[in-house]
Amino acid sequence: MTEASRNSLEQQEAIYALGKVKAIQKKNISGEYFRQVKRLPAMVLTNGLGHSLAFLLASAEEKSREKSGHQALFEDIADWLRKLEVYPNKGEVLDHMMKGSMSTYIEAQNYVMRILTWFVRFANAYLDSEEES
């Protein structure tokens, strides 16, 4: 990967994360979203991307899916992986992840860790960690 394309990807990551965080800022789930954004990088490193995304989805099911910071973060990550065409646009990302190759899984995990850096930065800047969810 050339430096120009790396910078371009980094810019895309920043733009995407900023847009998602600013959209969450207007919703009543920003506190929960903030907490999950802060936890997710360590969770991915400890448990892997698949387990971490499954946790977000399971936690969203326990709350109402429509008003869950867990669900919003899951969708933001899944949409990013689809946008990068790591996984197909159709179907569930977790299904593709479990059926796909290990190299694709590692690629996806690396992309997620990269963009989570931006999510954490922007969440710290724009979201209130104390807000009730």
DSSP file (Angstrom, degrees, kcal/mol; ACC not computed):
  #  RESIDUE AA STRUCTURE BP1 BP2  ACC     N-H-->O    O-->H-N    N-H-->O    O-->H-N    TCO  KAPPA ALPHA  PHI   PSI    X-CA   Y-CA   Z-CA
    1    1 A M              0   0    0      0, 0.0     2,-0.1     0, 0.0     0, 0.0   0.000 360.0 360.0 360.0 129.4    0.0    0.0    0.0
    2    2 A T     >  -     0   0    0      1,-0.1     4,-2.3     4,-0.0     5,-0.2  -0.333 360.0-112.4 -77.7 163.1    1.4    3.4   -1.0
    3    3 A E  H  > S+     0   0    0      1,-0.2     4,-2.8     2,-0.2     5,-0.2   0.886 117.0  55.3 -62.7 -37.6    1.6    6.3    1.4
    4    4 A A  H  > S+     0   0    0      1,-0.2     4,-2.1     2,-0.2    -1,-0.2   0.924 111.0  43.0 -62.7 -44.3   -1.0    8.2   -0.7
    5    5 A S  H  > S+     0   0    0      2,-0.2     4,-2.5     1,-0.2    -1,-0.2   0.851 112.9  53.5 -71.8 -31.9   -3.5    5.4   -0.5
    6    6 A R  H  X S+     0   0    0     -4,-2.3     4,-2.7     2,-0.2    -2,-0.2   0.932 110.9  46.3 -64.8 -45.4   -2.8    4.8    3.2
    7    7 A N  H  X S+     0   0    0     -4,-2.8     4,-2.6     1,-0.2    -2,-0.2   0.904 111.6  52.3 -62.2 -40.0   -3.4    8.5    3.9
    8    8 A S  H  X S+     0   0    0     -4,-2.1     4,-2.4    -5,-0.2    -2,-0.2   0.923 110.6  46.5 -62.8 -44.1   -6.6    8.3    1.8
    9    9 A L  H  X S+     0   0    0     -4,-2.5     4,-2.7     2,-0.2    -2,-0.2   0.910 111.9  51.7 -64.0 -41.2   -7.8    5.3    3.8
   10   10 A E  H  X S+     0   0    0     -4,-2.7     4,-2.3     1,-0.2    -2,-0.2   0.897 110.2  48.8 -62.7 -39.7   -7.0    7.1    7.0
   11   11 A Q  H  X S+     0   0    0     -4,-2.6     4,-2.6     2,-0.2    -1,-0.2   0.915 110.8  50.5 -65.2 -42.0   -8.9   10.1    5.8
   12   12 A Q  H  X S+     0   0    0     -4,-2.4     4,-2.6     1,-0.2    -2,-0.2   0.907 110.0  50.8 -61.5 -41.4  -11.9    7.9    4.9
   13   13 A E  H  X S+     0   0    0     -4,-2.7     4,-2.7     2,-0.2     5,-0.2   0.929 111.5  47.4 -60.9 -45.9  -11.8    6.3    8.3
   14   14 A A  H  X S+     0   0    0     -4,-2.3     4,-2.5     2,-0.2     5,-0.2   0.922 113.2  47.6 -63.5 -45.1  -11.8    9.7   10.1
   15   15 A I  H  X S+     0   0    0     -4,-2.6     4,-2.2     2,-0.2    -1,-0.2   0.924 114.3  46.9 -62.7 -45.3  -14.6   11.0    7.9
   16   16 A Y  H  X S+     0   0    0     -4,-2.6     4,-2.2    -5,-0.2    -2,-0.2   0.950 114.7  45.3 -62.2 -50.8  -16.7    7.9    8.5
   17   17 A A  H  X S+     0   0    0     -4,-2.7     4,-2.7     1,-0.2     5,-0.2   0.906 112.2  51.4 -62.8 -42.7  -16.1    7.8   12.3
   18   18 A L  H  X S+     0   0    0     -4,-2.5     4,-2.6    -5,-0.2     5,-0.2   0.922 110.2  49.6 -60.9 -44.4  -16.8   11.5   12.7
   19   19 A G  H  X S+     0   0    0     -4,-2.2     4,-1.8    -5,-0.2    -1,-0.2   0.907 113.2  46.0 -60.9 -42.8  -20.1   11.2   10.8
   20   20 A K  H  X S+     0   0    0     -4,-2.2     4,-2.0     2,-0.2    -2,-0.2   0.910 113.7  47.8 -68.5 -42.5  -21.2    8.3   12.9
   21   21 A V  H  X S+     0   0    0     -4,-2.7     4,-1.9     1,-0.2    -2,-0.2   0.912 111.8  49.9 -66.3 -42.0  -20.2    9.8   16.2
   22   22 A K  H  X S+     0   0    0     -4,-2.6     4,-0.7    -5,-0.2    -1,-0.2   0.866 109.8  51.9 -65.0 -34.6  -21.9   13.1   15.4
   23   23 A A  H >< S+     0   0    0     -4,-1.8     3,-0.7    -5,-0.2    -1,-0.2   0.898 110.6  47.6 -66.7 -39.6  -25.1   11.3   14.4
   24   24 A I  H >< S+     0   0    0     -4,-2.0     3,-2.3     1,-0.2     5,-0.3   0.828  98.3  70.8 -68.4 -32.2  -25.1    9.4   17.7
   25   25 A Q  H 3< S+     0   0    0     -4,-1.9    -1,-0.2     1,-0.3    -2,-0.2   0.801  96.3  52.9 -55.1 -30.5  -24.5   12.7   19.6
   26   26 A K  T << S+     0   0    0     -3,-0.7    -1,-0.3    -4,-0.7     2,-0.2   0.487 100.4  78.7 -85.7  -3.7  -28.1   13.7   18.7
   27   27 A K  S X  S-     0   0    0     -3,-2.3     3,-1.0    -4,-0.1    40,-0.0  -0.646  85.5-118.9-107.6 163.3  -29.6   10.5   20.1
   28   28 A N  T 3  S+     0   0    0      1,-0.2     3,-0.2    -2,-0.2     4,-0.2   0.284 105.8  68.5 -83.3  12.8  -30.4    9.4   23.7
   29   29 A I  T 3>  +     0   0    0     -5,-0.3     4,-2.6     1,-0.1    -1,-0.2   0.229  62.8 108.1-110.0  12.3  -28.0    6.5   23.4
   30   30 A S  H <> S+     0   0    0     -3,-1.0     4,-2.6    -6,-0.3     5,-0.1   0.841  76.4  53.0 -64.6 -33.6  -24.7    8.5   23.2
   31   31 A G  H  > S+     0   0    0    101,-0.3     4,-2.1     2,-0.2    -1,-0.2   0.929 113.0  43.2 -65.6 -44.7  -23.6    7.5   26.8
   32   32 A E  H  > S+     0   0    0      2,-0.2     4,-2.1     1,-0.2    -2,-0.2   0.907 114.4  50.6 -66.0 -42.1  -24.0    3.8   26.1
   33   33 A Y  H  X S+     0   0    0     -4,-2.6     4,-2.7     1,-0.2     5,-0.2   0.921 108.8  52.7 -60.9 -44.7  -22.4    4.2   22.7
   34   34 A F  H  X S+     0   0    0     -4,-2.6     4,-2.2     1,-0.2    -2,-0.2   0.929 109.3  48.7 -56.5 -48.1  -19.5    6.0   24.3
   35   35 A R  H  X S+     0   0    0     -4,-2.1     4,-1.6     1,-0.2    -1,-0.2   0.891 113.0  47.1 -62.6 -39.5  -18.9    3.3   26.8
   36   36 A Q  H  X S+     0   0    0     -4,-2.1     4,-2.3     2,-0.2    -1,-0.2   0.884 109.4  53.1 -71.5 -37.6  -19.0    0.6   24.1
   37   37 A V  H  < S+     0   0    0     -4,-2.7    -2,-0.2     1,-0.2    -1,-0.2   0.912 110.4  48.7 -60.6 -42.0  -16.6    2.5   21.8
   38   38 A K  H  < S+     0   0    0     -4,-2.2     4,-0.4    -5,-0.2    -1,-0.2   0.854 117.1  41.5 -67.0 -34.3  -14.1    2.8   24.7
   39   39 A R  H  X S+     0   0    0     -4,-1.6     4,-2.0    -5,-0.2     3,-0.4   0.789  97.1  76.7 -82.7 -29.8  -14.4   -1.0   25.5
   40   40 A L  H  X S+     0   0    0     -4,-2.3     4,-2.8     1,-0.2     5,-0.2   0.844  86.5  56.2 -61.6 -41.5  -14.4   -2.4   22.0
   41   41 A P  H  > S+     0   0    0      0, 0.0     4,-2.2     0, 0.0    -1,-0.2   0.933 112.7  42.6 -57.3 -44.8  -10.7   -2.2   21.1
   42   42 A A  H  > S+     0   0    0     -4,-0.4     4,-2.2    -3,-0.4     5,-0.2   0.882 113.5  53.2 -66.7 -37.3   -9.6   -4.2   24.2
   43   43 A M  H  X>S+     0   0    0     -4,-2.0     4,-3.3     2,-0.2     5,-0.6   0.913 109.3  48.3 -63.7 -42.7  -12.4   -6.6   23.7
   44   44 A V  H  X5S+     0   0    0     -4,-2.8     4,-1.8     1,-0.2    -2,-0.2   0.920 113.1  47.8 -64.2 -43.9  -11.3   -7.2   20.0
   45   45 A L  H  <5S+     0   0    0     -4,-2.2    -1,-0.2    -5,-0.2    -2,-0.2   0.870 120.4  38.2 -65.0 -35.8   -7.7   -7.7   21.1
   46   46 A T  H  <5S+     0   0    0     -4,-2.2    -2,-0.2    -5,-0.2    -3,-0.2   0.916 134.7  16.3 -80.5 -46.2   -8.7  -10.1   23.9
   47   47 A N  H  <5S-     0   0    0     -4,-3.3     4,-0.4    -5,-0.2    -3,-0.2   0.605 105.4-111.1-108.5 -15.9  -11.6  -12.1   22.3
   48   48 A G     X< -     0   0    0     -4,-1.8     4,-1.8    -5,-0.6    -1,-0.2  -0.139  34.3 -79.5  96.6 160.6  -11.3  -11.5   18.6
   49   49 A L  H  > S+     0   0    0      2,-0.2     4,-2.8     1,-0.2     5,-0.3   0.909 124.4  53.4 -66.2 -44.7  -13.6   -9.5   16.2
   50   50 A G  H  > S+     0   0    0      1,-0.2     4,-2.3     2,-0.2    -1,-0.2   0.933 111.8  44.1 -59.4 -48.7  -16.2  -12.2   15.8
   51   51 A H  H  > S+     0   0    0     -4,-0.4     4,-2.2     1,-0.2    -1,-0.2   0.890 114.0  51.6 -62.3 -39.7  -16.8  -12.7   19.5
   52   52 A S  H  X S+     0   0    0     -4,-1.8     4,-2.0     2,-0.2    -2,-0.2   0.912 111.6  45.1 -67.3 -42.8  -16.8   -8.9   20.1
   53   53 A L  H  X S+     0   0    0     -4,-2.8     4,-2.4     2,-0.2    -1,-0.2   0.887 112.0  52.8 -67.8 -37.8  -19.4   -8.2   17.4
   54   54 A A  H  X S+     0   0    0     -4,-2.3     4,-2.8    -5,-0.3    -2,-0.2   0.890 107.5  52.7 -62.9 -38.6  -21.5  -11.1   18.6
   55   55 A F  H  X S+     0   0    0     -4,-2.2     4,-2.7     2,-0.2     5,-0.2   0.933 109.1  48.8 -60.9 -46.6  -21.4   -9.6   22.1
   56   56 A L  H  X S+     0   0    0     -4,-2.0     4,-2.0     1,-0.2    -2,-0.2   0.926 113.8  46.6 -59.6 -44.3  -22.6   -6.2   20.8
   57   57 A L  H  X S+     0   0    0     -4,-2.4     4,-1.8     2,-0.2    -2,-0.2   0.911 113.1  48.1 -66.3 -42.7  -25.4   -7.9   18.9
   58   58 A A  H  X S+     0   0    0     -4,-2.8     4,-1.5     1,-0.2    -1,-0.2   0.897 112.1  49.8 -64.6 -40.2  -26.4  -10.1   21.9
   59   59 A S  H  X S+     0   0    0     -4,-2.7     4,-1.3     1,-0.2    -1,-0.2   0.852 108.4  53.5 -67.0 -34.1  -26.4   -7.0   24.2
   60   60 A A  H  < S+     0   0    0     -4,-2.0    -1,-0.2    -5,-0.2    -2,-0.2   0.873 105.5  54.1 -67.1 -36.6  -28.5   -5.1   21.7
   61   61 A E  H  < S+     0   0    0     -4,-1.8    -1,-0.2     1,-0.2    -2,-0.2   0.856 104.2  55.2 -65.0 -34.9  -31.1   -8.0   21.8
   62   62 A E  H  < S+     0   0    0     -4,-1.5    -1,-0.2    -5,-0.1    -2,-0.2   0.847 115.1  41.2 -68.1 -33.2  -31.3   -7.7   25.5
   63   63 A K  S  < S-     0   0    0     -4,-1.3     2,-0.6    -5,-0.1     5,-0.1  -0.383 120.1 -73.4 -96.9-176.6  -32.2   -4.1   25.3
   64   64 A S    >   -     0   0    0      3,-0.2     3,-1.7     1,-0.2    -3,-0.1  -0.734  41.5-138.1 -82.5 126.6  -34.5   -2.9   22.6
   65   65 A R  G >  S+     0   0    0     -2,-0.6     3,-0.9     1,-0.3    -1,-0.2   0.812  99.0  59.8 -53.0 -34.8  -32.6   -3.0   19.3
   66   66 A E  G 3  S+     0   0    0      1,-0.3    -1,-0.3     5,-0.1    -6,-0.0   0.801 113.3  34.3 -68.2 -28.0  -34.0    0.3   18.2
   67   67 A K  G <  S+     0   0    0     -3,-1.7     2,-0.5    -7,-0.1    -1,-0.3  -0.281  90.5 118.8-123.7  47.5  -32.6    2.3   21.1
   68   68 A S    <>  -     0   0    0     -3,-0.9     4,-2.1     1,-0.1     5,-0.1  -0.950  51.3-157.6-122.6 129.7  -29.3    0.5   21.8
   69   69 A G  H  > S+     0   0    0     -2,-0.5     4,-2.3     2,-0.2     5,-0.2   0.826 101.2  58.6 -65.3 -31.7  -25.8    1.9   21.7
   70   70 A H  H  > S+     0   0    0      2,-0.2     4,-2.4     1,-0.2    -1,-0.2   0.942 107.7  44.6 -60.7 -48.4  -24.6   -1.7   21.2
   71   71 A Q  H  > S+     0   0    0      1,-0.2     4,-2.7     2,-0.2     5,-0.2   0.912 112.2  52.0 -64.1 -43.2  -26.7   -2.1   18.1
   72   72 A A  H  X S+     0   0    0     -4,-2.1     4,-2.3     1,-0.2    -1,-0.2   0.916 111.8  45.6 -61.4 -43.6  -25.6    1.3   16.7
   73   73 A L  H  X S+     0   0    0     -4,-2.3     4,-2.4     2,-0.2     5,-0.2   0.908 111.5  52.6 -67.7 -41.0  -21.9    0.4   17.1
   74   74 A F  H  X S+     0   0    0     -4,-2.4     4,-2.8     1,-0.2     5,-0.2   0.948 112.1  45.9 -56.2 -49.0  -22.4   -3.0   15.7
   75   75 A E  H  X S+     0   0    0     -4,-2.7     4,-2.8     1,-0.2     5,-0.2   0.884 110.4  53.2 -64.3 -39.2  -24.1   -1.5   12.6
   76   76 A D  H  X S+     0   0    0     -4,-2.3     4,-1.6    -5,-0.2    -1,-0.2   0.915 113.5  42.9 -62.3 -42.7  -21.4    1.2   12.2
   77   77 A I  H  X S+     0   0    0     -4,-2.4     4,-2.1     2,-0.2    -2,-0.2   0.930 115.3  48.7 -68.9 -46.2  -18.6   -1.5   12.3
   78   78 A A  H  X S+     0   0    0     -4,-2.8     4,-2.0    -5,-0.2    -2,-0.2   0.909 111.0  50.7 -61.2 -42.9  -20.5   -3.8    9.9
   79   79 A D  H  X S+     0   0    0     -4,-2.8     4,-2.6    -5,-0.2    -1,-0.2   0.877 108.4  52.8 -62.8 -37.4  -21.3   -1.0    7.5
   80   80 A W  H  X S+     0   0    0     -4,-1.6     4,-2.1    -5,-0.2    -1,-0.2   0.918 108.7  49.1 -64.6 -42.8  -17.6    0.0    7.5
   81   81 A L  H  <>S+     0   0    0     -4,-2.1     5,-2.3     1,-0.2     6,-1.0   0.867 113.0  47.9 -65.3 -35.6  -16.5   -3.6    6.6
   82   82 A R  H ><5S+     0   0    0     -4,-2.0     3,-1.2     3,-0.2    -2,-0.2   0.906 108.8  54.0 -68.5 -41.6  -19.1   -3.6    3.8
   83   83 A K  H 3<5S+     0   0    0     -4,-2.6    -2,-0.2     1,-0.3    -1,-0.2   0.884 109.5  47.4 -60.7 -38.9  -18.0   -0.3    2.5
   84   84 A L  T 3<5S-     0   0    0     -4,-2.1    -1,-0.3    -5,-0.1    -2,-0.2   0.525 112.2-125.5 -78.2  -5.2  -14.4   -1.6    2.3
   85   85 A E  T < 5S+     0   0    0     -3,-1.2    -3,-0.2    -4,-0.2    -2,-0.1   0.784  71.0 133.1  62.5  30.4  -15.8   -4.7    0.5
   86   86 A V  S   <S+     0   0    0     -5,-2.3    -4,-0.2     1,-0.2    22,-0.1   0.888  81.1  20.1 -70.2 -40.5  -14.1   -7.0    3.1
   87   87 A Y  S    S-     0   0    0     -6,-1.0    -2,-0.2    -9,-0.1    -1,-0.2  -0.917 104.5 -87.4-124.9 154.2  -17.5   -8.8    3.2
   88   88 A P        -     0   0    0      0, 0.0     8,-0.1     0, 0.0    -5,-0.1  -0.152  29.8-123.7 -60.8 154.1  -20.3   -8.7    0.7
   89   89 A N  S    S+     0   0    0     -7,-0.1     2,-0.3    -4,-0.1     4,-0.1   0.766  94.1  69.9 -68.6 -25.4  -22.9   -5.9    0.9
   90   90 A K  S    S+     0   0    0      2,-0.1     2,-0.0    -8,-0.1     0, 0.0  -0.731  91.2  16.7 -96.8 144.0  -25.7   -8.5    1.1
   91   91 A G  S    S-     0   0    0     -2,-0.3     2,-0.4    -4,-0.1    -4,-0.0  -0.171  98.9 -42.3  92.2 174.5  -26.2  -10.7    4.1
   92   92 A E     >  -     0   0    0      1,-0.1     4,-2.0    -2,-0.0     3,-0.2  -0.639  41.3-141.3 -84.2 130.3  -25.1  -10.6    7.7
   93   93 A V  H  > S+     0   0    0     -2,-0.4     4,-2.7     1,-0.2     5,-0.2   0.892 102.5  54.7 -58.0 -42.6  -21.5   -9.7    8.4
   94   94 A L  H  > S+     0   0    0      1,-0.2     4,-2.3     2,-0.2    -1,-0.2   0.883 106.5  51.7 -62.0 -37.7  -21.2  -12.3   11.2
   95   95 A D  H  > S+     0   0    0     -3,-0.2     4,-1.6     2,-0.2    -1,-0.2   0.944 112.5  44.9 -62.3 -47.3  -22.4  -15.1    8.8
   96   96 A H  H  X S+     0   0    0     -4,-2.0     4,-1.6     1,-0.2    -2,-0.2   0.885 111.8  54.1 -63.2 -38.1  -19.8  -14.1    6.2
   97   97 A M  H  < S+     0   0    0     -4,-2.7    -1,-0.2     1,-0.2    -2,-0.2   0.913 109.8  45.7 -63.0 -43.9  -17.1  -13.8    8.9
   98   98 A M  H  < S+     0   0    0     -4,-2.3    -1,-0.2     1,-0.2    -2,-0.2   0.796 119.5  40.8 -72.2 -28.0  -17.8  -17.3   10.2
   99   99 A K  H  < S+     0   0    0     -4,-1.6    -1,-0.2    -5,-0.2    -2,-0.2   0.604 102.9  87.7 -94.4 -13.0  -17.8  -18.9    6.7
  100  100 A G  S  < S-     0   0    0     -4,-1.6     2,-0.1    -5,-0.2    -3,-0.1  -0.077  85.5 -79.5 -83.1-178.2  -14.9  -16.9    5.3
  101  101 A S     >  -     0   0    0      1,-0.1     4,-1.9     4,-0.0    -1,-0.2  -0.362  32.8-118.6 -79.5 159.5  -11.2  -17.4    5.3
  102  102 A M  H  > S+     0   0    0      1,-0.2     4,-2.6     2,-0.2     5,-0.2   0.861 114.6  56.8 -64.6 -36.4   -8.9  -16.7    8.2
  103  103 A S  H  > S+     0   0    0      1,-0.2     4,-2.1     2,-0.2    -1,-0.2   0.889 107.8  47.1 -65.7 -37.3   -7.0  -14.2    6.1
  104  104 A T  H  > S+     0   0    0      2,-0.2     4,-2.6     1,-0.2    -1,-0.2   0.892 111.2  52.2 -68.3 -38.9  -10.2  -12.2    5.4
  105  105 A Y  H  X S+     0   0    0     -4,-1.9     4,-2.6     2,-0.2    -2,-0.2   0.924 110.9  46.6 -61.4 -45.9  -11.1  -12.4    9.1
  106  106 A I  H  X S+     0   0    0     -4,-2.6     4,-2.4     2,-0.2    -1,-0.2   0.895 111.6  51.9 -65.2 -39.9   -7.6  -11.0   10.1
  107  107 A E  H  X S+     0   0    0     -4,-2.1     4,-2.3    -5,-0.2    -2,-0.2   0.932 111.0  47.8 -60.1 -45.8   -8.0   -8.3    7.4
  108  108 A A  H  X S+     0   0    0     -4,-2.6     4,-2.5     1,-0.2    -2,-0.2   0.918 110.8  50.9 -61.7 -44.2  -11.4   -7.3    8.8
  109  109 A Q  H  X S+     0   0    0     -4,-2.6     4,-2.5     1,-0.2    -1,-0.2   0.900 109.9  50.2 -62.0 -40.7  -10.0   -7.2   12.4
  110  110 A N  H  X S+     0   0    0     -4,-2.4     4,-2.0     2,-0.2    -1,-0.2   0.917 110.9  48.7 -63.6 -43.1   -7.2   -5.0   11.3
  111  111 A Y  H  X S+     0   0    0     -4,-2.3     4,-2.4     1,-0.2    -2,-0.2   0.903 111.8  49.9 -62.7 -40.3   -9.5   -2.6    9.6
  112  112 A V  H  X S+     0   0    0     -4,-2.5     4,-2.3     1,-0.2    -2,-0.2   0.915 109.2  50.4 -66.5 -42.4  -11.8   -2.5   12.6
  113  113 A M  H  X S+     0   0    0     -4,-2.5     4,-1.0     1,-0.2    -1,-0.2   0.890 110.6  51.4 -62.8 -37.4   -8.9   -1.8   15.0
  114  114 A R  H >X S+     0   0    0     -4,-2.0     4,-0.8     1,-0.2     3,-0.6   0.949 113.6  41.9 -63.0 -49.1   -7.8    1.1   12.7
  115  115 A I  H 3X S+     0   0    0     -4,-2.4     4,-2.3     1,-0.2     3,-0.4   0.808 104.6  65.1 -74.1 -26.7  -11.2    2.7   12.6
  116  116 A L  H 3X S+     0   0    0     -4,-2.3     4,-2.8     1,-0.2    -1,-0.2   0.823  93.4  63.2 -63.3 -28.3  -11.8    2.2   16.3
  117  117 A T  H <X S+     0   0    0     -4,-1.0     4,-1.9    -3,-0.6    -1,-0.2   0.925 107.5  42.4 -57.9 -43.7   -8.9    4.6   16.9
  118  118 A W  H  X S+     0   0    0     -4,-0.8     4,-2.8    -3,-0.4     5,-0.3   0.901 111.7  53.9 -70.5 -41.6  -10.9    7.3   15.2
  119  119 A F  H  X S+     0   0    0     -4,-2.3     4,-2.7     1,-0.2     5,-0.2   0.926 110.0  47.9 -58.3 -44.2  -14.2    6.3   17.0
  120  120 A V  H  X S+     0   0    0     -4,-2.8     4,-2.4     2,-0.2    -1,-0.2   0.927 112.3  49.1 -63.1 -45.0  -12.5    6.6   20.4
  121  121 A R  H  X S+     0   0    0     -4,-1.9     4,-1.5    -5,-0.2    -2,-0.2   0.945 116.4  41.0 -59.7 -49.1  -11.0   10.0   19.5
  122  122 A F  H  X S+     0   0    0     -4,-2.8     4,-2.8     2,-0.2     5,-0.4   0.853 112.2  54.8 -72.4 -33.8  -14.2   11.4   18.3
  123  123 A A  H  X S+     0   0    0     -4,-2.7     4,-2.3    -5,-0.3    -1,-0.2   0.918 108.5  49.9 -63.2 -41.9  -16.3    9.9   21.1
  124  124 A N  H  < S+     0   0    0     -4,-2.4    -1,-0.2    -5,-0.2    -2,-0.2   0.870 116.9  42.2 -61.2 -36.1  -14.0   11.5   23.6
  125  125 A A  H  < S+     0   0    0     -4,-1.5    -2,-0.2    -5,-0.2    -1,-0.2   0.856 129.4  21.1 -79.7 -36.2  -14.4   14.8   21.8
  126  126 A Y  H  < S+     0   0    0     -4,-2.8     2,-0.3    -5,-0.1    -3,-0.2   0.656 105.8  73.0-114.0 -18.9  -18.1   14.8   21.1
  127  127 A L     <  -     0   0    0     -4,-2.3     2,-0.6    -5,-0.4  -102,-0.0  -0.774  69.3-128.9-108.4 147.8  -20.0   12.4   23.4
  128  128 A D    >   -     0   0    0     -2,-0.3     3,-0.9     1,-0.1   -94,-0.2  -0.815  10.9-158.8 -92.6 118.4  -20.7   12.7   27.1
  129  129 A S  T 3  S+     0   0    0     -2,-0.6    -1,-0.1     1,-0.2   -94,-0.1   0.710  90.4  53.2 -69.9 -19.8  -19.6    9.6   29.0
  130  130 A E  T 3  S+     0   0    0      2,-0.1    -1,-0.2    -3,-0.0   -99,-0.1   0.553  78.3 119.6 -93.4  -8.7  -22.0   10.4   31.9
  131  131 A E    <   -     0   0    0     -3,-0.9     2,-0.1     1,-0.1    -4,-0.0  -0.309  68.5-116.3 -62.6 137.8  -25.2   10.7   29.8
  132  132 A E              0   0    0      1,-0.1  -101,-0.3  -101,-0.1  -102,-0.2  -0.476 360.0 360.0 -72.1 142.9  -27.9    8.2   30.7
  133  133 A S              0   0    0     -2,-0.1    -1,-0.1  -104,-0.1   -64,-0.1   0.410 360.0 360.0-111.4 360.0  -28.8    5.7   28.0
